[in-house]
Amino acid sequence: MIVCVAEKPSVGQYIAKVLGANQRRDGYYEGNGYCVTWTFGHLCALLEPQEYTEQWKGWNLSALPMIPQRFSIKVSGDEGVHKQFQVIKSLIAQADEVINCGDAGQEGELIQRWVYQKAGCKVPVKRLWVSSLTEEAIAEGFRQLKDQSDYQRLYEAGLMRAIGDWLLGMNATRAYTIRYARGAGKGRQVLSIGRVQTPTLALVVKRQAEIERFVPKTYWELKTIYRDTLFTAQLPAEEDEYAITSLEQGERLVAAIKDNPLIITSVEKKKGTESAPKLFDLTSLQVECNKKFSFSADQTLKLIQSLYEKRVTTYPRVDTTYLPDDLYPKVPATLQGIKDYFPQIAPLLGLKADGGKTDSSLRKSKKVFDNKKVTDHHAIIPTGQRPDNLTKEERKVFDLVALRFIAAFYPDCEVSNTTVMAEVTANADFSPADSAQMQKEETYSFKVTGRQVLKAGWREVFAGEKVNEDTDSPDNEEAASKSLPAFVKGESGAHTPRLQEKTTTPPKYYTEATLLRAMETAGKTVDDEELRDAMKENGIGRPSTRAAIIEKLYQRNYIVKKGKSLRATDIGVELIHTIISPLLKSAELTGRWEKKLREIERGEYTAQQFLDELKQMTGEVVREVKTNKAGMLCPVCRKGVVVRGHTRYGCSRWREGCTYAEPFE
């Protein structure tokens, strides 16, 4: 008998149908030599501290760090979970072979391995790895089963992630709660600290502090209108300053140039192309849904997961925007499957997937198909199944995925970019010597740019919609695409200069969309798609977990949402200010840790090396807390806080008579 273990009941049902296991039993399907059963999410988990030793039952600083000699697992959940585990255990005991049909990713691999370990599995285990749940994909996956050992490094990376979260989370939470939390006993406020959660919160707190400290500055820009076109002066400025910093200075400059003609010095036209927007990975889909529909990251994940389980889109928990070459021949069939829902497909129907060898072939771009940039899974795309019976919200997400896919096979958008430079000479008696920022020459340069779409190409798919999901600035596409008059080099004429008053603006509060991007790049602001792709390896968290991290911050009242903006609460701000260890709140350091986990997956770093580092870092975090008493609640009066003097610690309420004093260690 062959036992297949799926990630959840609905997936088990699909697999059973393909295998011909049509007899429904209690907790599994049976037939044709197969038994198909399933888990319920995280069916197994690492033991709690008190389950290792009685010494760790109470929260005592002296008992830290808690580092088990060997990590162990347990079945976690309610009575229904334990009942299902017994079904799995019983079936595995009778099996000749087990097929791991779990979620095809790091977390899914870990969940399944733990279940087999707890069930005492002794028989060979094969691995089913599919990127969609269509019958065709499942059948093909069963024809290409691999040995479990092929995914050993993936399991080790997942295991190290879980152990790392346990070690740092358990020890840091207890250490900081014991030392710094308000209250006592059961009324004590728990300071929840996590390996990814805390640096993410630190990003929000830091941005909020930058906004609160921001002091606006007023400055002016010199503009002039010539032939109904607005030119902008190119005035040099000192670093972090502006060329015109006073109204009087600007008015003198306007007066000096207004009666002199503007001369066109150059007209440069460049034709270029714009590629279609990249296919979606999970993070970019969450970003786009947050911007377009105000969906939370968690809501988008649930919607795309539902679409995956309804077999209309491929596996969602991915961090690549590329497709493998072997998917290219299947594109025509995928387009045919959804043609009734998208009129934009019409120009592509009937085209063959021949790699561009004929004039009537489907476009194949290296920006879409690249085996080197696809690892375990490819970008999120439609499967070709009819998208029937979708909810309103599911349909919105499906349409985004489908339109990106369709656009990938349209021609590039062809554009013409025009840059016009001009000059105006100031009056002979004008002297800018009173301004250190103003250029000293008598001639001032002006510039205007314009853009024309020559051939819409892939933009036809979106019917004029804004499709750049990664910009957080106001939409200036209309201004950028304006047509300019036919300027000629050397022409000149009267113009109307004017000043435009502006005020510097603070950074923007994070939204879920921009926070997801910040997590992906370890807090660095990156607009360039290629550079951001290169930085994903150092991002904090994984695409599949970032939504859950943000939800945890909401649940623990560390952040709240105001409109689309995320704000840190007083509790969240206080927590970050309390934490003294840079390891716990640095997105960059946490990103380096994530990189090592990926290196474990590739065999470039060993799990043992990582575990040794984990233990050392955990010890350092605890040691920092133990040796730094400043800020903790006074152990004598329980009202003041400990402050550091010249030679010893004391209570902040020493004037009120508190006697606490302790020399430095």
JOVEN-V648194 format. One record per residue. N is the residue number from 1. PHI is phi in whole degrees, -180 to 180 (* if undefined). Layout:
{{N | PHI} {N | PHI}}
This chain:
{{1 | *} {2 | -107} {3 | -105} {4 | -107} {5 | -116} {6 | -93} {7 | -79} {8 | -161} {9 | -57} {10 | -64} {11 | -69} {12 | -59} {13 | -65} {14 | -62} {15 | -65} {16 | -60} {17 | -64} {18 | -65} {19 | -84} {20 | 80} {21 | -90} {22 | -99} {23 | -92} {24 | -82} {25 | -117} {26 | -79} {27 | 94} {28 | -167} {29 | -110} {30 | -139} {31 | 150} {32 | 60} {33 | 85} {34 | -119} {35 | -122} {36 | -113} {37 | -121} {38 | -158} {39 | -99} {40 | -124} {41 | 57} {42 | -80} {43 | -68} {44 | -119} {45 | -150} {46 | -67} {47 | -63} {48 | -76} {49 | -52} {50 | -66} {51 | -83} {52 | -89} {53 | -156} {54 | -62} {55 | -62} {56 | -96} {57 | -71} {58 | -87} {59 | -94} {60 | -127} {61 | -62} {62 | -67} {63 | -84} {64 | -96} {65 | -81} {66 | -93} {67 | -131} {68 | -60} {69 | -62} {70 | -146} {71 | -78} {72 | -126} {73 | -120} {74 | -143} {75 | -80} {76 | -118} {77 | 139} {78 | -84} {79 | -60} {80 | -64} {81 | -65} {82 | -63} {83 | -65} {84 | -66} {85 | -61} {86 | -64} {87 | -62} {88 | -61} {89 | -61} {90 | -65} {91 | -67} {92 | -64} {93 | -62} {94 | -99} {95 | -82} {96 | -93} {97 | -157} {98 | -117} {99 | -115} {100 | -77} {101 | -109} {102 | -73} {103 | -54} {104 | -82} {105 | -164} {106 | -60} {107 | -66} {108 | -63} {109 | -64} {110 | -64} {111 | -57} {112 | -66} {113 | -60} {114 | -63} {115 | -63} {116 | -66} {117 | -64} {118 | -68} {119 | -82} {120 | 71} {121 | -66} {122 | -119} {123 | -97} {124 | -59} {125 | -121} {126 | -105} {127 | -123} {128 | -93} {129 | -131} {130 | -129} {131 | -106} {132 | -152} {133 | -105} {134 | -69} {135 | -60} {136 | -62} {137 | -67} {138 | -65} {139 | -61} {140 | -65} {141 | -62} {142 | -70} {143 | -77} {144 | -123} {145 | -59} {146 | -118} {147 | -75} {148 | -57} {149 | -62} {150 | -65} {151 | -114} {152 | -61} {153 | -67} {154 | -62} {155 | -63} {156 | -63} {157 | -65} {158 | -64} {159 | -65} {160 | -65} {161 | -61} {162 | -65} {163 | -66} {164 | -61} {165 | -63} {166 | -66} {167 | -61} {168 | -72} {169 | -64} {170 | -64} {171 | -72} {172 | -68} {173 | -60} {174 | -68} {175 | -62} {176 | -72} {177 | -66} {178 | -62} {179 | -80} {180 | -120} {181 | -72} {182 | -82} {183 | 85} {184 | -147} {185 | 59} {186 | -69} {187 | -87} {188 | -73} {189 | -75} {190 | -83} {191 | -93} {192 | -76} {193 | -125} {194 | -135} {195 | -60} {196 | -106} {197 | -59} {198 | -71} {199 | -64} {200 | -67} {201 | -61} {202 | -62} {203 | -61} {204 | -67} {205 | -64} {206 | -63} {207 | -62} {208 | -64} {209 | -66} {210 | -61} {211 | -68} {212 | -68} {213 | -86} {214 | -66} {215 | -114} {216 | -69} {217 | -123} {218 | -97} {219 | -146} {220 | -129} {221 | -113} {222 | -91} {223 | -122} {224 | -152} {225 | -105} {226 | -135} {227 | 51} {228 | 60} {229 | -123} {230 | -91} {231 | -99} {232 | -117} {233 | -69} {234 | -102} {235 | -95} {236 | -69} {237 | -136} {238 | -69} {239 | -58} {240 | 63} {241 | -126} {242 | -126} {243 | -64} {244 | -114} {245 | -109} {246 | -143} {247 | -65} {248 | -61} {249 | -60} {250 | -66} {251 | -66} {252 | -65} {253 | -68} {254 | -59} {255 | -64} {256 | -74} {257 | -113} {258 | -65} {259 | -94} {260 | -101} {261 | -70} {262 | -91} {263 | -116} {264 | -75} {265 | -100} {266 | -162} {267 | -131} {268 | -116} {269 | -116} {270 | -131} {271 | -87} {272 | -149} {273 | -129} {274 | -120} {275 | -77} {276 | -61} {277 | -61} {278 | -65} {279 | -63} {280 | -86} {281 | -99} {282 | -64} {283 | -63} {284 | -66} {285 | -68} {286 | -64} {287 | -62} {288 | -64} {289 | -68} {290 | -68} {291 | -72} {292 | -81} {293 | -121} {294 | 62} {295 | -71} {296 | -73} {297 | -60} {298 | -67} {299 | -63} {300 | -63} {301 | -60} {302 | -66} {303 | -69} {304 | -72} {305 | -66} {306 | -64} {307 | -64} {308 | -64} {309 | -72} {310 | -85} {311 | 69} {312 | -103} {313 | -133} {314 | -84} {315 | -52} {316 | -91} {317 | -84} {318 | -123} {319 | -125} {320 | -124} {321 | -111} {322 | -116} {323 | -118} {324 | -77} {325 | -61} {326 | -72} {327 | -84} {328 | -57} {329 | -62} {330 | -89} {331 | -61} {332 | -55} {333 | -67} {334 | -64} {335 | -64} {336 | -60} {337 | -66} {338 | -117} {339 | -63} {340 | -70} {341 | -104} {342 | -139} {343 | -62} {344 | -65} {345 | -75} {346 | -47} {347 | -65} {348 | -96} {349 | -66} {350 | 88} {351 | -79} {352 | -99} {353 | -89} {354 | -118} {355 | 72} {356 | 84} {357 | -80} {358 | -129} {359 | -70} {360 | -109} {361 | -99} {362 | -68} {363 | -63} {364 | -127} {365 | -109} {366 | -66} {367 | -78} {368 | -115} {369 | -105} {370 | -156} {371 | -59} {372 | -69} {373 | -107} {374 | -116} {375 | -108} {376 | -73} {377 | -141} {378 | -107} {379 | -59} {380 | -79} {381 | -140} {382 | -68} {383 | -88} {384 | 101} {385 | -73} {386 | -63} {387 | -82} {388 | -89} {389 | 57} {390 | -98} {391 | -72} {392 | -60} {393 | -71} {394 | -62} {395 | -64} {396 | -61} {397 | -69} {398 | -61} {399 | -61} {400 | -59} {401 | -64} {402 | -67} {403 | -67} {404 | -61} {405 | -64} {406 | -62} {407 | -61} {408 | -62} {409 | -108} {410 | -86} {411 | -66} {412 | -61} {413 | -79} {414 | -100} {415 | -133} {416 | -123} {417 | -105} {418 | -118} {419 | -122} {420 | -115} {421 | -109} {422 | -143} {423 | -136} {424 | -135} {425 | -96} {426 | -78} {427 | -59} {428 | -61} {429 | -89} {430 | -82} {431 | -129} {432 | -90} {433 | -63} {434 | -75} {435 | -119} {436 | -70} {437 | -82} {438 | -80} {439 | -64} {440 | -90} {441 | -71} {442 | -84} {443 | -104} {444 | -118} {445 | -93} {446 | -131} {447 | -144} {448 | -145} {449 | -124} {450 | -144} {451 | -146} {452 | -123} {453 | -87} {454 | -84} {455 | -137} {456 | -63} {457 | 56} {458 | -64} {459 | -64} {460 | -60} {461 | -63} {462 | -100} {463 | 49} {464 | 84} {465 | -67} {466 | -75} {467 | -120} {468 | -85} {469 | -77} {470 | -100} {471 | -91} {472 | -110} {473 | -96} {474 | -58} {475 | -72} {476 | -110} {477 | -62} {478 | -64} {479 | -66} {480 | -69} {481 | -96} {482 | -69} {483 | -88} {484 | -107} {485 | -61} {486 | -81} {487 | -75} {488 | -126} {489 | -58} {490 | 99} {491 | -68} {492 | -152} {493 | 174} {494 | -71} {495 | -147} {496 | -124} {497 | -76} {498 | -159} {499 | -106} {500 | -119} {501 | -77} {502 | -136} {503 | -129} {504 | -63} {505 | -117} {506 | -74} {507 | -59} {508 | -87} {509 | -59} {510 | -65} {511 | -105} {512 | -61} {513 | -63} {514 | -74} {515 | -69} {516 | -59} {517 | -65} {518 | -65} {519 | -66} {520 | -68} {521 | -115} {522 | 54} {523 | 88} {524 | -87} {525 | -82} {526 | -134} {527 | -96} {528 | -73} {529 | -63} {530 | -64} {531 | -66} {532 | -64} {533 | -58} {534 | -67} {535 | -91} {536 | -57} {537 | -64} {538 | -102} {539 | -70} {540 | -102} {541 | 78} {542 | -117} {543 | -51} {544 | -75} {545 | -111} {546 | -64} {547 | -62} {548 | -66} {549 | -63} {550 | -63} {551 | -63} {552 | -62} {553 | -65} {554 | -64} {555 | -61} {556 | -90} {557 | 60} {558 | -88} {559 | -136} {560 | -135} {561 | -109} {562 | -122} {563 | 66} {564 | -95} {565 | -78} {566 | -101} {567 | -122} {568 | -78} {569 | -78} {570 | -59} {571 | -64} {572 | -64} {573 | -64} {574 | -63} {575 | -62} {576 | -64} {577 | -69} {578 | -75} {579 | -69} {580 | -97} {581 | -83} {582 | -64} {583 | -59} {584 | -79} {585 | -124} {586 | -94} {587 | -65} {588 | -68} {589 | -66} {590 | -65} {591 | -63} {592 | -63} {593 | -64} {594 | -60} {595 | -61} {596 | -66} {597 | -64} {598 | -68} {599 | -66} {600 | -62} {601 | -58} {602 | -90} {603 | 79} {604 | -95} {605 | -153} {606 | -97} {607 | -63} {608 | -66} {609 | -59} {610 | -65} {611 | -63} {612 | -61} {613 | -65} {614 | -58} {615 | -64} {616 | -65} {617 | -65} {618 | -61} {619 | -61} {620 | -65} {621 | -61} {622 | -66} {623 | -62} {624 | -59} {625 | -69} {626 | -62} {627 | -91} {628 | -117} {629 | -87} {630 | -59} {631 | 99} {632 | -75} {633 | -67} {634 | -59} {635 | -74} {636 | -96} {637 | -90} {638 | 60} {639 | -122} {640 | -87} {641 | -121} {642 | -77} {643 | -121} {644 | -97} {645 | -99} {646 | -75} {647 | -127} {648 | -155} {649 | -85} {650 | -149} {651 | -92} {652 | -66} {653 | -103} {654 | -64} {655 | -69} {656 | -86} {657 | 105} {658 | -68} {659 | -100} {660 | -63} {661 | -156} {662 | -154} {663 | -69} {664 | -64} {665 | -75}}
